[in-house]
Amino acid sequence: MRPMTGKHFSMIRSFHLSDLLTIANGCCGIGAVFHAMRFVEGHDHRDLMLAACLIPLAIVFDVLDGRVARWRQKASAFGREMDSLADVISFGVAPAAIAFAIGLNSVLDQILLTYFAVCGLSRLARYNITAEQLAGATGKVKYFEGTPIPTSIIPLAVLLMAYQHEALFPLQLFGVPMHATVLLFVVSGSLMISKTIRIPKP
């Protein structure tokens, strides 16, 4: 990131290509939330499908921004922080919003989806503050502690398939209604914050 000047929009003009790709990632997540809300309002399945399709598109941008930053040697602390913020939206908040829109909307469902999103937030915060410690002699982080937050696409995909087959598995836990499928997100979130799981970083 180049030093800021006092001119109007100087921050925007200082963005690199990798930063724009990160912003595209965040825009996909925001769009997914909007379309999830539209699905709740109008029950148009095209909104649901578009919301779901924006998540893998966000993954594409998430992969590209890091590769472009390394290729152009423009990696920066600013870019890393913005990348994490975009990831929270696209792979934490947006999947939770889609799950809510599909029908995981009881009070207990909402609590567990919030747990999932907060796990993603915590996982990214931990990565940001430990990245330098985890980096090897090359300065590159060799592995992730816990599963990367984009893996949230897995429980989301399984949930969408369950929804297509009308199999959200409603039940009651101590008299409180919930859906068994929300546990997919509980497991996903728990794996994100694990310190014992180490996944090699490409």
PENOR-V460394 format. One line per field, one symbol per residue. ss: DSSP state (a for helix, b for strand, c for the rest). burial: 1 if it has 16 or more other C-alpha atoms within 10 Angstrom, else 0. Layout:
BEGIN
ss=???
burial=???
END
This chain:
BEGIN
ss=cccccccccaaaacccaaaaaaaaaaaaaaaaaaaaaaaaaaccaaaaaaaaaaaaaaaaaaaaaaaaaaacccccaaaaaaaaaaaaaaaaaaaaaaaaaaccccaaaaaaaaaaaaaaaaaaaaaaaaaaaabcccccbcbbbcccaaaaaaaaaaaaaaaacccccbbbbccbbbbaaaaaaaaaaaaacccccbbbcc
burial=0000000000000001011011111111111111111111000000111011011101101101110110000110001101111111111111111111111110011101111111111111001000100100000011111111110110110011001000010000000001111111110111111000000000
END
